């Protein structure tokens, strides 16, 4: 399909027992036991390309286009957190050869956490990148000040990387996605995670404040909280660092 730096990336489609799911894959030559799956936030893939490229040299790596904003409708599922969770679970049941290192960013972190808590047999290690939403941000007004604080620290190029996906989604679908994510309660799911779990947030990320990241990590059986440079979308500027966080979780799980 294309090259991300020196890493070749293929586009693939998998039925996963239902509507076909599009994904970007690299590192196919790596052993199946080294498989990384990345779930994007709010369905935007562009800001995670460097993270995918960084995982490719050591793992068979996938970036999932869920719910499907990488193309025009019909999408693979409804733009709702429970629907995306069900779709990712079905994909993990049918595509990888075994349990994976599962990483998610923002609302994708909420999806990844739900999958790991509900289906521990599918996940060897879990990486939550900028997980949303703490209780204080579960209303519309509660998001205003964190939005201002966070976006002021994001790089200008982030808009170019995400806007094509948001245009295809439309405001109604994006609002629906955010609303269902605000109804989620990640703090009730973290204690059910038995695999190694890393929670990482950008130092300027008001959507995922430090106490929230620490709380999620402390609730898991084997959790670790890390603060890195950047704001909410830190993987966009720090793809290599993000891939290193994922490889660190794989090492803790005995995969590397």
N, C-alpha and C positions, 0 to 999 in steps of 0.2 A: 504493500500500500504506500508507505512513505518511510523515510529515514528520520529518526530523531537523533541528530548528531551522528554517531557511528552505529547506532542501534537500529536495526530494521524492524519495522512494525507491520503486522498483518491485520487486516480487518476480517472478522469472522462473524458468522451468524449461527446461533444454536437454538434449537426448538425448545429445549428445557421442559418438555412435557406440556407445552402450551404455545403462546405467541413467541415468535423468534426474538432472541435477544442479541443485539449487536454488541461486540466488544472489540477492543484493540489488544493484540497479543504480541509479545516479544519474548525472547529467551526460550524458544521452543526446544532448543537442544539440551536444556538443563533437565536433570532428573525430575520425575513427576512429584517426588516427595518435597521438592523445593518449588512450591507453587505459591505465588502471591496474587491476591485479588484485591483491587482497589475500587471502592465505591465513591463516586464524586458527590459533592454537595450541590443540592438543588439542580441536579442533572446536567451540570456544566463540566465538560471534560477538558477543555483547552488549557486550564491552568495546572493540570496534573500530568502533562506530557513529560516534563523533565523527571518527575518522580517515577513514572513508568520506565523511562529510559535508564534511570539509575538502578532499577531492580533487575532489568534484563540480563546483565552480565552474570548474575549468580542465581537467578530463579526464573522459571517459566512464569510470566507475569501477564495479568489481564487488567484492563481498565474497562469497567462495565458502563455501557451507555444505558443507564436506567434513570428515569422511566422511559427515555427514548428521545430526549431533546436534541440529540445529534442529527436528527432527521425530521421530516415533516410527519404529522400524524397520518395514520394511526400509530400510537405509541405502544410499547410492549405491555404497559399496565397503566392504571390511573395514576395521576401525579399526587399520590398520597403515601404517607410513611408506611402504613400497614401493607399497602399493595406492593410497594417497592421491596419491603422486607420479604414478603411471600415470594416475589419473583426471584430475588437474590438467593433465597433458600432453595428454590426449585432448580436454579442454575447450578448451585454448588452440589446438589444431589446428582446431577446428570453429566456435568462436563469434566471437572477435575477427577483425577484417578483416586484421590484420597483427601483427607483434611488439609486445609490451606492456612497460610498466614493471611488473615483478613484485615485490611486497613480501610478506614473510611474517614472522610473529611466533612466536618460541619453536619448537615443532616445525614450525610453518608455515614458519619461516625455513629449516629443514632441507629441507623439501619444495621451497621456491623455489630453493634452492641446487642441489639435484639436478636440477631441471628446466633451470636455466640452464646447468649443466655438460654435461648430456646433449643438450639441444636449444637450442643458441645461436641458431638461426634464429627461435625463438619469443620471445626476450627482448631488449629494447633497453637496459634498465637494471635493476639488481637492488638491492633494499633488504632487508637482513637485520636484523630488529628483535629484539634479545635472543636470538640464536641459541644453541641448546642442542645437544649436551651435550659439554663438553670431556672428555678422557680420564679425568680424575679423578672424573667424575660418571657413569660408565657402569656403576656397580653400585648396587644398592639402598642399602647402607649409606653409600655416598659421597654420596647425596642428602640425608641427614638434616640435617647442619649447614647446608648452603646453604639448605635449605627453611626452617629456623628463622630464619636471618639475613635471608632475603628477605621472607618473609611478614610479619615484624614491621614492615616498612617499606611494606607495601601498604595502600591506603585501604580502609576498612570497606565502602564501596559496591561494591567489586570482587566480593565474594561474591554479591551480588544480580544482578550482570550475567552471571556465569558459571554459577551453580549450576543453573539450569534445564536447561542443556545437559548438565552432568555427571550430573544425575539421569536424564535420558533415556538417556544412554550407559550408566550403571551402572559399578560399580567394576571388573568383569571386563574390559570393553571399554577403559576408561581405562588399566588396568594393561597390557593388551596393546599399546596405542598407545605408552605410555612405554617399554616393553621393546624394541619394534622401533626406537624412536628412539635408545635407548641403544646399539643395535648399529650405528648409522650412524657413518661416519667423515668428517665434513664437511671436515676438513683435507686429505683426499686429493682432494676435488672442487674446492676453491677455485682451484687453479692452472689448471683448465680453463675458468674464467670469463673471457671476453674483453670483455664489455661493462662499462661503469662500474658499480662495486659500492660501496654504502655499508653499513657495519656499525655499527649503533647499539645502545647498551646503557644502561640506567639506572645511575646512580652507585651505587645500593644493590643491584644485581642480582648475587647470588652464583651464580645459575644460569648467567650469562654473564659471567664475570669479565673484567677489562680485558685481561690477557695473551692470553686466548682470542680476544676480538674483534680485537685487534691482529694476532694471528697469521693469522686468516682474511683480514683486509683486505690484509695484506702479501703473502699468497700469490697473490692475484688480479692480473691484468695492470694493472688500473686501480682499485685498491681504496682506500677511505678509512674510517678508524675514528673514531667520534664517541661521546662520553659525554654523556648528557642527564640532567636531573633525574628522580628517581623510582627505582623498583625494577624488577622483572622486567616487570610489566604497566604500564609507563609510558604506553603509548598510551591507557589508560583515563582518566587524569587529564590527559594532554597530547596530545589528538587533533589540535589545530591544529599543534602542533610536529611531530608524527609526519607529518602531511600535508605540512608544509614540507620535511621530510627527503626525502619521496618526490618532491616537485616539484623539489628540488635535484638529485636523481639524474636526473630527466627533462631538466633543463637541461644537465647534463653530457653527456647522450646526444644533445643537439641537438633535442629534441622541443619544448621551450618557447622 
